[in-house]
Amino acid sequence: MPVLELASISLPAWEIAVLIGIGLVAGSLGGLLGIGGGIVMIPAISFLLHRDIHLAQAASMNVIFFVAAPAAIRHWREGGVRREVVVRLLPFAMVAVVIGVTASIWIPKEELSLIFGLFLIYVFYENLRRLIGFGAAVGESAARPKVTWPRGGFVGSVAGFGAGLLGIGGGLITVPVTQLVCRCPLRECIACSSAVMCLTSVVGAIYKDVTLADVPGIGDDVYWYTPLGISVWLIPTCLVGSWFGAKATHVLPIGVVRGVFLVIVALSALKMLM
């Protein structure tokens, strides 16, 4: 396996430029919202660079750690990481992400997109209600956090499975489900999501790369190291964007953070359903 091939030096200059831009946008949104950035990277790589969706998922999963780690460090310094939440989510999420990646090989993409799209519509509805002031702002002032092992295990299992299944960091699931189930404030949910992804992303990425060649119809020229040639161009700007995005989470008003979150959820739902 030549090093130059692994580093993807042979990619056209315009593709490298596109990947650098994708990394900056994905990293910024990832740090701001506690997500891995996969909802940006996967469709962008698929449609802009015309890569197979499974290859795009693998490349995205390889980058997620570099979005989550600087964001988690920044959130920790800001006091946003709730340790008991991370401890109760993490073991379940690490097992579930492997199961999710395995399922992604065999479940039709159309069915997965429909299920996830419907879930996102529900998430959008709940957060929109809170943004415009209908109902209590769960986890922000009206409710007391309920962080137990059963609740944490449920959130971790759902988020990990969804992350492995769809090739994303899982924050798009972790953040709203932690809000609903554990009743934690939005900023804490975002911070804890980033922390959990630091480990689940590594497990999911390794397993996704190893099993990539087993995907039906993926092509004989795709190997476990093929996604790394794409990921290497995404990582630098993801790191930069994530660091500043995480800082913005603790600076911007909660309404602005929730508004950005709503836009991302709405766009993701449209992508999944269409």
N, C-alpha and C positions, 0 to 999 in steps of 0.2 A: 504494500500500500504506500505509494510515493507520498512524501510529505507535502509536495506542491499540490498534488491532487486533493489531499485532505484539507489544505488551506484554501482551496478553490481559487487559486491565482488565475486560472484560465477563464473565469467568468468574465463576460463582457463588462466594460466600464459602466455602461448604463444600468446593468443589473446590480452591480456593486453599489452604485449611487442610490438606487431604489431601496436596496436592503438597509443601507445606512439610515435613510429617511424613515423606513418602517420601524427600525429599532428605536429611533428617537421618540416617535409618537407612541409606540407600544410601551416603552419604558416610562415615559411621563405619565400616561394614564394608569399604568400598573402601580407606580409609586403613590399616585394621588388617591386611587380607589381600592388599593389592596388586592388587585387582581394580577394575574401573571402576564397579561398582554396578549394572550393567545387569540382573543376575539378580534384583535387587530392584525396580528401576524399571519394567522391561518388564511383568512380570506384574501389578504394582500398578496401573499406568496402564491396562492392558487390562481388568482385572477390577473395579477399584474405580471407575474413571471411564468404563468402557465405550467405550474407544477402540480403533480398528483396531490389530492387532498391529504392522503396518508403521509406522503413525504413532507408536506407542509406542516402537518401535525407534529411529526417527529422533530423537524427543525425548530418549531416553536417550543416544544417541551425541553429541548436542549438549552434554550435561552432563558427559560423561566427563572431558574435559580439566580441569574445575574440581574433580573428585575426584582426578585423578592428579597435578596440578601441586603443590598444597600437600603432598600425601603424599610426592612425590618430593623436594621441598625438605627436608622433615623427615628423610627417610631419608638424604639426602646429608649433612646436618648430623650425623647419628648414625653416619656412616661405613659405611652399609650398601650403597651403590650401587657395584657392581663395574663399572668403566668398560669393560673389555674385553668384558664380556657385553653391555652396552648397544650398543656399537659394532658388534658382530657380529650382533645381532638386528635392529636398527633398519631398515637398508635393505631387507631381505627382508620385514619385517613391513609396511612402508609400501606396497610393491607388492602384497602378498598381500591387504591389507585392501580395496583397490579391486576386486580379482578376487572377493573374497568378497561384497561388496555387490552386484556385478553378478549373481553366481550366485543371490543371495537373491531376486531378482526373479522367477526362473523355476522354481526347485526347489520342489516342494510342501513345505509346512510340516510335514506329518506325517512325511515321510521325514527331514527335517533333525532333527526332534525325536528320532526314534528313534536316529539315528546319534550325536547328541550325548549323549543319555541313556545309551547303552551305554558311551560313553567315560567319562562321569562315574562310572559304576559301577566301572570299572577304577581310576580315580583314587581313589575312596573306599576300595576294597579295599587298594591299596598304602599309603595313608596310615594306614589303620586298623591295618595290620600293624606299622607303625613306632611308632604311638602306644602299642600294648599290648606292644611289645618283641620282636616276632618278626622276625628278620632284621636286617640292619645298617641303621642310620639313614643311608641314602644321602645324601651331601652335607652331613652335619652333623659327622661325626667319622670314619667308617669309610673314606670314599673321598676321593681327592684330586680337586679340581675339574679338569675337562677342557674348557676353553673354547677351541675352535678355530672356524675359519670354517665348515667343513661342519656342525658341530654347531649353531653359532649360526644359520646359515642355515636349517637344518631347523626349529629352534624358532621362529624369526621367521616363517617361511612358514606353519607350522601355526597359530600363534597369530594372525597377521594375517588369514589366510583365515577362521578360525573367528570372529574378532571381526566381520568384515564380513558374514559369512553370518548370524550370529545377532543382530547389533546390540548387541553387548556390548563392553566394553573389551578383553577378551582375557586378562585376568589369570587367570581361572579355568583357562585353558589354559596360559598362559605359565609360571605358578608351578610346577605339577607337572611339566610337560614339561622345563623348565629343570633341575629337580631330577633327573629321570631321565636326561636326555641329557648335561647339562653337569656334573652331580654337585656343584652348588653348595648351600650351606646354605640352609635354608628362609627365614631372615630376608633373606639376600642376594637370593634369588629374588623375594621380595615387593618389595624395594626396587627391583630392576632392572625388574620388571614395571611399577611405577609410572612410572619414568623413560621407558621405551619408549612407554607409552601417552600421554605428553604430546604426542608428535608424531603417532603413528598415529591417535589419536582425532580430531585436527583434520582430517586427510585423509579419514578414514572418514565423519565427520559431514558435511562439505561435499558429498562425493559422494553420500551417502545422501539428503540433502535435495534435491539437484538431480535425482536419479532417482526420487524418491518418487512423483511423478505418473505414472510409467510402470508402476507395479505394477498388474497386472490386477485390476479390481474395487475399486480404492482409493476411488473416488468423485470426482465432478467438482468438489467443493468443497475438495479438498485441493491445496495449492500448496506450493512449496519452503519458504515461510516459515511454514506452518501449525504445524510442530513447535516453532518458536521461542516461540510463545505459551504453550506448556506448559513448555518448558525454563526460561523466565525465572523461574518460581516455585520451581524445584528448585535452582537454582544457589546461592543464599545459604546455605542450610542444608547443602548438600553441601560447600561450602568449609569451614564450621565443623567438621562431623563428620569430614571427611577429615584435617584438621590434628591433631585429638586422637586419631583412630584410628591414625594413623601413629606417634604418640608411644607409644601403648600396645603396638605391635608390639615395641618395644625394651625395654619394661618388664615385660610379662607373661612368665611361664615359657613355654618353647617348647612344652610339652605343652598349655597352655591355648590358645596360638595355633593349634596343629594341631587341637585339639578343635573350636574355632570353625570352622575351615576345613572340617572333616569335616561339621559340621552344615549349612553352606551348600551343600556339594557334594551331600549327600543330598537336601536340599530341591529343589535345581535338577534333579537326576536325576528325581525324582518328577514335577516339573512337565513336563519334556521327554517323559517316557514316557507320561504320562497325557493 
